[in-house]
Amino acid sequence: MALKVVGAGFGRTGTLSLKNALEKLGFGPCYHMFEVLERPDHIALWHRLAFGGAVDWDLLFRDFQATVDWPAARYWRELAAHYPDAKVLLSLRDPESWYKSMTDTIYQGLKMPIPDGIAAARRQQMEMARKVVLEDTFDGRFEDKAHALEVYNRHNREVQRAIAPGRLLVFDAKQGWEPLCRFLGVAVPDEPFPHLNDTAAIQAMMKQMRQSGRP
């Protein structure tokens, strides 16, 4: 199947909530970094792409209708061009709140030394995530808050400049179902909009991953 929704928003902009919402609306499965963690073959594909190789997008996303989060968000331009009929979804949040959330969660995992003796797939996943997020996106300067915020804001501006307004939704999860459903042309579900993956939850997940050495 071809992707119907391309997520262009950075991680920690409500992407897990958005994944869950899109799947409830019939645009699933939706690809997220969690999907990478569960698929060693996908880890290898992303690792090759991050370090200069090529990837077959149709093979990678053959079982998915939508993407959100890194690593796919790093390649939003390529995906929007490859799937010209897909809508583009730019998730965002207040920049200061986003930077604190990144610092307290994802960045803690990305800056960890890669342990000796972990599974090869887990090592590749950590190398890929560092390359895609820390190096390619933030130029190795995430701890420079002013630089990281400029990267974040510039990214959001670039997406809005590059994608035609009728194809793009700029979305904050606080807005709930209505703008998302209107954009996708579907009915609003009779249930609350999902709000998942708060800081405590992702910190607990990273602790579990460190202890298990899982890929």
MOZI-V195472 format. One record per backbone hydrogen bond with DSSP energy under -0.5 kcal/mol. NH is the residue of the N-H (numbers start at 0). CO is the residue of the C=O. E is the energy in kcal/mol with one decimal. If there is no record, write none. Layout:
nh: {NH:NH}
co: {CO:CO}
e: {E:E}
This chain:
nh: {3:4:5:6:7:7:8:12:17:18:19:20:21:22:23:24:25:26:30:34:35:36:37:38:41:42:43:44:45:46:47:48:49:50:51:52:56:59:60:61:63:64:65:66:67:72:73:74:74:75:78:79:80:81:82:85:86:87:88:89:89:90:91:97:98:99:100:101:102:103:104:104:106:107:108:109:110:111:114:117:118:122:123:124:125:126:127:128:129:130:131:132:133:133:134:135:136:137:138:139:140:143:144:147:148:149:150:151:152:153:154:155:156:157:158:159:160:161:162:166:167:167:168:170:170:174:175:179:180:181:182:183:184:185:190:201:202:203:204:205:206:207:208:209:210:211:212:213}
co: {64:64:86:4:5:88:88:9:13:14:15:16:17:18:19:20:22:21:65:31:31:32:33:35:38:38:39:40:41:42:43:44:45:46:48:47:54:55:56:58:60:28:28:4:30:68:70:70:71:72:74:75:76:77:78:82:3:166:5:87:168:88:170:93:94:95:96:97:98:99:100:101:101:104:104:105:106:108:112:114:212:118:119:120:121:122:123:124:125:126:127:128:128:129:129:130:131:132:134:133:137:140:142:143:144:145:146:147:148:149:150:151:152:153:154:155:156:157:158:163:163:164:87:89:168:171:172:175:176:177:178:179:180:180:188:197:198:199:200:201:202:203:204:205:206:207:208:208}
e: {-3.5:-1.5:-3.0:-0.6:-0.5:-2.7:-0.8:-0.5:-2.3:-2.6:-2.2:-2.5:-3.0:-2.1:-1.9:-1.6:-1.1:-3.0:-3.3:-1.7:-1.2:-2.1:-1.0:-2.1:-0.7:-2.1:-1.9:-1.5:-2.8:-2.6:-2.2:-2.2:-3.0:-1.6:-1.7:-3.3:-0.9:-2.6:-2.7:-1.0:-2.0:-2.5:-1.2:-1.4:-2.6:-2.1:-1.2:-0.5:-1.8:-1.3:-2.6:-2.7:-2.0:-2.5:-2.4:-2.0:-2.7:-2.8:-2.7:-0.6:-2.9:-0.9:-2.1:-2.8:-2.6:-2.1:-2.3:-2.8:-2.6:-2.3:-1.1:-0.6:-2.6:-0.8:-1.2:-2.4:-2.0:-0.7:-0.6:-0.9:-0.9:-2.3:-2.4:-2.4:-2.3:-2.5:-2.8:-2.7:-2.2:-2.2:-3.0:-2.7:-0.7:-0.7:-2.2:-3.4:-0.7:-1.4:-1.3:-3.2:-2.4:-1.3:-1.3:-2.7:-2.7:-1.9:-2.6:-2.4:-2.8:-2.8:-2.6:-2.0:-2.1:-2.7:-2.3:-1.7:-2.0:-2.3:-2.1:-1.9:-0.8:-0.9:-2.1:-2.9:-0.6:-2.8:-1.5:-0.7:-3.0:-2.5:-2.1:-2.0:-1.2:-2.1:-1.3:-2.1:-2.3:-2.0:-2.0:-2.3:-2.0:-2.1:-2.3:-2.3:-2.1:-2.0:-2.2:-0.6}
